Amino acid sequence: MTFDLIIRGTAVLPEGPLENAWIAVKGGKIAAIGSGDAPQATETFDAGDDLIIPGVIDGQTHACSYGGLPGIRSTTRSAIAGGITTIVDMPYDNPDPLNTVARLDDKVAAIREHAHSNVALYGTIMPGQTTADIEPLIEAGVVAFKISTFESSPTRFPRIASEQILATFNALADSVIPLGVHNEDQEIVRAYIAAAKAAGRDGIEAHSSSRPPAAELAATAQFLELGAAAEAHAHIVHLTTARGFQLVDNYLADGFRATGELCVHYLWFDPDKDGAELGAKMKVNPPIRPGQIDALWEEILAGRVAFVSSDHSSWPIDNKFTPSIFEAGAGVPGLETLLPAFYTAADKRGLDAAELTVEQLCERPAKFFGLWPEKGAIRVGADADLAILSQKAQVWDSSKAHDELNWSPFDGRKFSITVARTYLAGKLAFDGAQVTNQPGSGQYVPRGSSHWFE
């Protein structure tokens, strides 16, 4: 047999790294894996000592929150340049969230027109919406649902009341579909923001204290308890403190389906150290907390973090230029920095960065969103979605990013690796400088059969 493609390098396999490895691709799938002499192929690429890892699955992105459904094009172009072959996109699209099959169909059509990477989708519900739309969305392939306990927008990002959250959990209880939450208590946050404004505190240093850990943890605890009452899968999409992950773990220990997710910016930035330089450029919700980085790494190593994501936001930099931190938009770009930032942070701590990266950015999100075993690992039969990592260090320069946003809180930060190539279904999609595939190369990826709680 002559294969379509052979890629040589150090392959990070489920059982560990394999040096002098070759990966054979046929028909978009990984057809064989070995070391030493490789079989014949139409095309061969030798990555030398570079690492070959599975394509990253970014479990939390917001492609369409600013530019609407066409925002999928620049977002997925940036994903491919960042070694990400599948994004899991949130439902809070502009102008209307994904809460019906009709809106799902519109988004799938946009994926087929615009996407450079694969796209899996969250769904949501709106205030007062019945649970009748949930099952059709599951049948249409959504990988999860998400709601919020805090209202950022009454139409695009509304607050869902407790009784409707419980009804949604009850509707999902017999399924493997997680219900995720943006976890902030609205009454506490609004009261604390009003107090900060009254006191004239309006810089980045006031952001965390105006949305205190108590607001995040109270919303988290209530959501976990509602999920436990329904015996459904409750997922916290971003936790900023070790205490949050330990709360989730308590429910897990009691036999309930509970998980918590971490975003990579919480592992890099600290308002006490970076606030003066970055200001609103590091504003995200829930806030980046002071003094939490070491504790959050302990949660990863203890196995209490489900996976790590970017929470990429497609807001332009103008959204940050406001007199007060409270008027600045929340969210940061992150698709081209997720992989190098996580790898570098692990590497700096003396950890096995390659193994942790594959575990947290590839394998775990694949299993969580029902994409395993086709995605998330280099194994025979899996999709040939691959990233090649060069050990060449880089200083991040977002002016060269592929996202049309061209700003980042990571500007000027040194990463220990560089994404050298990305392959989607065995075809070169990024050559280290340019995205080489075309819009529409990516596919809509419905949820498969795998799930977190086997």
Secondary structure, DSSP 8 states (H G I E B T S, - for coil): --EEEEEEEEEEETTEEEEEEEEEEETTEEEEEEESS---EEEEEEEEEEEEEE-EEEEEEESSTTT-TTHHHHHHHHHHHTTEEEEEE-S--SSS-S-SHHHHHHHHHHHHHH-SSEEEEEE---TT--GGGHHHHHHTT--EEEEESS-SBTTTB----HHHHHHHHHHHTTSS--EEEE---HHHHHHHHHHHHHTT--STHHHHHHS-HHHHHHHHHHHHHHHHHHT--EEES---SHHHHHHHHHHHHTT--EEE-EEGGGGT--HHHHHHHHGGGG--SS---TT-HHHHHHHHHTT----EE--EE---GGGG--SSTTTS---B--TTTHHHHHHHHHHHTTS-HHHHHHIIIIIHHHHHTT-TTTSSS--TTSB--EEEEE---EE--GGG-SSS----TTTT-EES-EEEEEEETTEEEE-SSSB-S-TT-S-B----S--S--
